Amino acid sequence: MPLGQSAETAGRAREHATLAAPDSDLNLISLFRAGHQDAFDRLYLKHQEYVYNICLGILASPDDARDCVQETFLRVYRKVGDFRAQSAFSTWLYRVTVNVCVGHLRKHPKAVMQSLEDENVRELADDGPEVWTGLQREVDESLVRQVVAELPDDYRVVLVLRYFQDLSYEEMVEVLGYSLAQVKVKLHRARKAFAKKWAVRVNGDWEGAVGLP
């Protein structure tokens, strides 16, 4: 029957796709849901470095970052069954990671995180030079991270996602749950705060600030 042949053909196509990409996120998640525990180990090994870099950028502490990596993957282990592939797994993972880090910051406050709901949010063009324009080629990234670590927690979050993880505005909206206008406002203010601290660190004065329109 044509219908049977179509189903058989579709089945072979799915099987071929699975074999062609055995380490794809969706395939590993499917295997884990089917009871293959080693699939989660492979998922962890595939993404642990990215998650650690996000945690380290936000928390500015290797020990805290390692703790939050473990907490992130523990949550993923428990909740991966809820993942519906409406967005990329990496986006969902970023969201879980950021939530874990923000929760950690709230339990161990070093600076007050200001909610965007409390800010006078307005649309900003935010089309000036990027903070990192021409910067990473000239200085060690560790110095950049040191300056970022001195910023308020919420500023660190948006800078890490935008500049260290290269997320687009749209991806940041998905990860953080903010509106596009809120992301632009927060990033605009974070850039200015970074530029001021960078100028003091490198040039000793505010006049040498980089990355401002």
N, C-alpha and C positions, 0 to 999 in steps of 0.2 A: 504494500500500500504506500502511496506517496507520503501519507502522514507518518507512517512508521519509518520510512526511509529518511524523512526530514529529521525526525527525532534522533535517529541513529547517527546521521551526519552531524547534527548539533552536538550530540554526545561526544563524538570523536574530536570535534573542534575544541570542546571544553577540555577534554583530556589532553590534547596536544598543547593547549595554552598553559595548562597546569604544569606539564612536563617541561615546557619551554622556560617557565619562570618559577622554579621551585622555591626560590627565596623571596618572592614578591610578598609584600605585607599581607595582601588579601589571602594568598595561598597559605601562609604561615598561620594566620588567624583561623582560617577554615580547618587546617589540620589540628590546631590546638583545641578548637571547639569539638572536634571529632575524637578527642581523647589522647592526642599525641603530645605529651608534655614537653618533649624535646623541641617541638616547634616554638614554644614560648622562649626557650633558652636561645634559640637562633634569632628570634625577634629582639630579645634583650641585647645580644651581642651586636646586632646590626645597628641598634639605635642608642646604645649606652653613651657613646662619646658625645653625640649631639645633645642628649639630655644633660649630661654633665656640664657641657659648655654653657648651656642656658642657665643651669643652676648656679654655676660659678660666677657668671656675669651678674646675676641678680643678687646673689647672697654675698659675694666677695669673700668667701671663706671656703677653702677646700674641704674642711671637715663637714661644714654645714651642707655643702654641695653634695658630698658623697651620701650623707644621710637622706637628702631629698631625692637623690637618684633612686635609692632603695625604696623610699616611700612612693615615688612615682610609679615604679614598675610593680609594686605591690598593688597599687590602685588599678593599674592596667590589667594585671592578672585577674583581679576581682570583677572588673567592669568591661573587659573586652567583649564579653557576650552581648553588651548593649550597643556596641559599635555597629552602625547601620550603613557605613560607607557613603553617607550623604556628603561627606567631604573627604579629603585625603586622610589616610591614617596619620601621616606626619602632622597634619594640622590638629587633629584630635589629640595626638600625643603632646604637642606643644601646649594645648589648652590644659591638659592634665598637669603637665610640668609646672606651668605658671601658677596654677591654682595651688599646687603643693608648696611652691616657694612663697607665694603671698601668704598662705596660711602659716608657714614657718615664721615669716617676718612679723606677723601679727602676734604670734605667741612669744616671740623674742624681739620686741621692738627696740630698735636702735635709733630710729627716726620716725616721725609721724607720717603715715601714708595719707595723703589728701585724696579724698574721693572726687572723681570728676563730677559727680552729681552736686558737689558743693561749690564748684567753680563756675564762673560766668563764661560758659562755653559759647564761642562764636566761631563761624567758619573762618579759617585762615588759609591764605594761598600757600604759605609755607614753601615757596619755590625758590628760596635763596640757596646759596651754596651748601652742600652737605657738610656736616661737621667733620667727616672723615676725608673730604676732598684733598687728595695729595698728601694725606697725613701718614697713612700706614706704610708708605714707601720710604718715609723719612725717619720714622721713630719705631722703637720696639713696641709691639702690641701690649706688652706687659705694662708699660707706662700709661697707655691709653686706659687699660683696665683699672689701674690704680686710681686714675682721675674719676672714672665712672663709679668706682666703689665709694667715692666720697660724696656722691649725690644722694638725694632722698630716694627711698626705696622705689616709689612709683616711677620716678624718672629713669632709674636703672632698668626697670622692666622694659619700658618702651625702647630705650637705646639698645639694649641687648638684642631684642627681637628684630629691630630694624637694621642695625649695623653689624652685629656679630652673626646673626642668623639669616640676614638678608630677606626677611619677610616683607612682602608688599603691604601697602596700606590695607588692602582688602583682606589679606591673610591675618593681619593684626586685629582687624575688626572681628573676624571669626574666633581668634584665639582669646582675645581679651573681653569680648562681649560689649565693647564700646561702640558708639556710632562712629562714622567716618570723621565727622566734625570733632568729636572728642579725641580721637586718636591724633588728629592733626594738631589740636591745641596742646595736648600733653607732650607730643614730640617736639613741637615748636619751643615750648618752655624748657624741656629737657636739653635741647640743643643749646639754648642760651645759657643755661646753668653750666653745662659742660664747657662751653667756650670761655666763660668767665674763669672757671677753675683752671682750665688749661693755660690761659694767658698768665695767670698768677704763678702756676707751676713752672712754665717754660720761660716766660719773659719778665715775670715779676710785676706786671701791671695789667690793668684791664684794657688798655689801649691796644695791646697785641692780640686781642681775642681773635680766634679763628672761627670760621663757619657761620658768621652772622651775615644776614642780608645787607 
